[in-house]
Amino acid sequence: MRKRVCILYTGGTIGMKPTAQGYAPQSGYLRQVMDAIPEFRAPEVPEYSIHEFDPLLDSSNMGPRHWQSIAQTIADLEQDFDGFIVIHGTDTMAYTASALPFMLDGLAKPVILTGSQIPLSQVRSDGRDNLITSLMVIAQAPVPEVCLCFGNRLLRGCRTTKVDAAGFQAFDSPNYPDLGHIGVHITIHEHLIRSPKASSTLSVHPLSEAKVGALRLFPGISAELVANVLRSPLQGLVLETYGMGNGPSTDAALMDVLTKAHERGVIMVNCTQCLRGTVDQSTYQAGSALAECGVISGQDMTIEAALAKLIYLFSLNLSLQEIQKAIVTNLRGELTPADEESTLVYV
């Protein structure tokens, strides 16, 4: 039997229509364009239904409440389909792909985010291949987790980041291998796939309006600026540091600001500004100084995953000690435990 796929169309470039003012989303237009492309009716392509969100959004306008709507729609329709494709604008796709794994507890079916850099209606659109490949992954080799499929790469959602504003290879998974090889054949690397919980039922963890943020360090950053960012009601901060997790350790005023924020209960997570690599706060004094201030290592998490994880953890009403412990625990494949680092093979 052909698989049944639900396509959740949230907006984004792939379904936009050319207008006198430029490309703009229009209700029903994506379905119209897909109906005109013969490949989507090929017998090997799974049956699909399009669920269109209202209003359609540029992904720059996406936020946690929209993640909630996507997650709840998947849970509501989960019994009726073999997998889900979330069509999404590219600008914040990695944030949504990072948040959904935390929200969808007990997920046992594929959820694939995709989109395009050029609208599907245009001759050179990359959307056709991205969407057909996503459908074929669900048809041939379903992966029971949240993924991102773009530019013939299948990536774990909570490991992704956008690396190119205009290129067709717009996303990367810098600290975790691709989940499969997409070429003439679709080959899934089974050893990299997270197994679903046995006999689990899909449920959605609602997100609270957690007050979290991110701050990128730069040479000469002032203690006053950092103090203003860390003011109440901020609950958590992703601190984007240098190299292996280093900061301006000789700036006593800045270190004092971080220490006082920690004492007030602000959770601060150390993530490197580098695209690849992991935070190790014990290698340099400039990193251990941050640890002494109460900053927690984010290990090899992306900024997107760290932010989504903070929002999720604050939504669980955990104690500060429980959140601190959970930050460094691999919950959804968002970080690499030390005992797995040597086994990863990048292809």
N, C-alpha and C positions, 0 to 999 in steps of 0.2 A: 504493500500500500504506500502511496505517496505521503510524505510527511506534510503536516499542516503547520504553517508558520504565520505568526501574527506580526505584522510590520507596524510598529508604533511610530508615527510620523509627528515629530515634535516641532519641526521647522528646519531651517538651515538652507544652505546654498543649493543642495541637490534638487529640491522641489520648487525653486524659485522660477518666476516667469519674467521675461524681459518686458519692461515698461518704458515709458518716456522718461521716467525718473531713475531708471536703472533696474537691476534685478530686485524683485520683491516677492514674498510668499503670497500664494493665493489658494484658498481652500479648493480642494478637488483637482488641482492642476497636476500634482504628482501622479495621481491615479490615471489621469488622462494621458500623460506622457508614457507611463509604463504600459498602458493598454496598446500603445502604438508601436511598441518595440517587440518584435516577434520572439526574441530570446526568452522573454519572461513567460512565454506560453509553451516553451519546449517541454516535452514529456518528462525529462529528467529533473526539471526544476520543480521543487515542492509547491503544492498549492499554498496560496497566501491570501490573507485578508489584511486590508489597510485600516488601521484605527488612527484617525486624525485628531490631534489635539486642537483645542480651541481656547485661546488664539494660538496660531502658529508663531513661534518665537525665533528671532535671531539668538544664537546661543549666548551672545554677550549679555542677554537679559535673563539667563537661567540662574536659578538659585536653589537653595535647599527645599523650598516648598514645591518646586517643579520636580526635583529628584523624588520627593515623596509621592507626587502624582504618578510618575513613571513606575515606581516600585509597586504602588498599590494596584495600578492597572495590570501589571504582570501577574501579581498574586491573584487578582480577581479572575483572570482569564487562563491561568496556568493549566487547569484541567482540560481545556479545550484545544490546546496546541502542543506541538512537539518542540517548539522553540520560538524565540522572540528576536526580532531585529529592531533596534532603536535607531531610527534615522535622526541625526542630530547635527547641528552646526559644528564646525571644527574648532572654533575658538575656545570653547570650554568643554569640549567632548571628554578630555582626559579627566576633568573634575567629576563629571557625571559617571564616567567609567570607574573612577576610584570610589565614589560614594555608594553605588548600587551594591557592590559585594558585601559591604557592611550591613546594608539595610535588608537584603534578601537572605534571611536565615533559612537554611534547609533547601537551598536551590539545587535542583537535580536536573535541570534542563538548560540548554544553551541560551544565553542572552548576549547578543552581538551588537555593539554600537558601530555605526558606519555613517558615511556621508560623502561629500565630494568637495573639490575645490572649484569645479565648473558645473553649472546646472545640468541636470540630466537631459534637458531639451536641446542642449548645444552639441554640435558635431564632435568636438574633442572632449566631451565630458568623461571624467574618470569615474563618475557615479555609476555608470553601467557595470563596469567590472567590479567595483566595490560591492554593489548590491547583489549582483549575481553570485559572486564568490561567497558572500555571507549566506545566501540561500543554499548554496551547494555544500558549504561546511555543515550546516544543520542537516541536510539531506544525507550526506555520506559519512560524516564523522562527527557526530554531535559531541560537543565538549560541555560538560555540566558546570560551567561557571561563567562569570561575566567576562567577555572578551571585547577587543576592539579589532576590527578588520578594516584595513586601509592600505592601499598600494600593494596588494598581494602579500600582506603580512598579517598573521593572526597573533595578537598580543594579549597577555593578561591585562585586564582592564585597570587594575589598581597598581600596575607597573608602568603605565604609559605617560608620556608627556608630548606636547606638540613641539616640534623642532623646526618646522619650515612653514612660513606664512603662505607660500604660493606653490610649492612643489607637490608633486603627487605622492612622494614619500614623506608625508607630513608628520608622521608619528614615529616615536622610537620607544623601546623598552630598554633603557640603558643598563639596568642592573639585573635583568632576567632574560633568558633566551626566549625566542619566538616559540609559541606553543605548537607550531606546526610548520611544515614547508608547503608553500602554495606555488606550484609550477604546473607542469603538464598534469601531474596528479596532486591531490590533496593528501598529505601525510601528516598525521597528528603524532607528536612526540608524547606517547602515553605516560612516560615516567615524569613528565613535567606537569601533568594535569592533576588538579586537586580532586579527590574522590568526594562525592556527596555524602552527607551523613546517612547512615543506614536507617531506612524506614522513617525518614524525616518528612515533616509537613512544612511546606513553604509558608513562612510568615514574614511580615514586614515590621522592622523596628522603626517606629516613627522618630523623626529628628526634632529635637527641641530647638528653640532659637538661641543656641549657644553663642556666646560672644567670643569669637576666636579671630585671629588675624595672622598675617605674615609680615615679616620685616627683613629686608635685605641689608646686611652690613655693607658699608663702603668705607674706604679710608677717610678718616676725619669725622665720622659720624659722632654726633654729640650725645652726651649723657642726657641732656635735656630733651632731645628729640625722642630717645628711647623711653625716657620716663613718661613722656606724653602718650606714647603708644601704649604703654603698660598700665595706664591709669584705669581705675574702676570705670565701667563694669567688665573689663576684659577678663576672660577666664583662661584662655589659652593662646599661646603664640608660637608660630613656627619661625624660628630664628635661622635665617639663611646665612650661613657662615662661610669662611674661606676654607679651601682645601679639605683636609680631613676633619674639619669641625673646629677651626680655630677662630679666635676673635682678638680684639685689642686688649690683651690681658694687663698691660701696664697703665691703662686708663682706670685709675682707682674709682673715679666718680661713676663711670659706666658700670664697673663691676659691682659697686654698691647699689646702683639702681636695680640690677638683676637680682642681687641677693635679697633686697627688700621686697621685690615682686614675688620671689619664691616664698618668702616668709608670709606674704599675704595670701598665698594659695594659688598664684598664677602658675599654670603648667606651661613650661617653656621647652620646646622640642628643637633640637639641633639638627638641621639638615644642611648638607653642603650645597654651595652654589654650583659646584661642578656637575656636569651632566652625568658622569660616571664615577663610581667609587662609593665608599662607605665612610661614615663618620666614626672616628676612633679618638675619643677625648683623652686617651692616655698616652698618645704618641708624642705630643708636643705640650710644653708648658702653657702655650696659648690656648690649648684645648682643655687641659685639666683645670685651668682657672675657671672656665665656664662651668665645668662639672661641680666645682666647689661652690659656685653661686646657685646651684640647684637646677641647672639646665640639663635636660635628659637627652641622651643620644638618640637620634632618629634613625641610626644605622644607615641602610641603603634605601630608605623610602624616598619617593619623589615628594616634591612640595605638595602636589595635588593629593597624594595619598595621606600625607601627614595631616593636612587640613581636614580632609574628610574623616579621618580616624578620630581626630580631636572632637569634631562635632558629634560623631557617633557615640563616643565614650561619655561625653557630658550628657548626652540624651538618656543614658542608662541609669542616671542618678547614683553613680558609684562614688565612693569616698575618694579623696585626693590620692591616698596611698594605692588604692585599686587602679586608678587611672594611670599613675606613674608606672605601676607594674605592667599594665596592659600595653602601654606605649611601646615597650621593648619586646613584647610578645607577638609572634607571628599569628595573626587571627584569620586572615583571608588570603594569605600569600603575598601580602604587601611588603614584607621584608624577608631577608634571607637569614635564617638561623646559622650560626657559626659552623655547625656540623654539616651543613649542606653546601657551603661555598665551594668546596673543592670538587664537588660532583657535577657542577653546572657546566654544560658545554654550549657555547654560543655558535649559532649557525645563521 
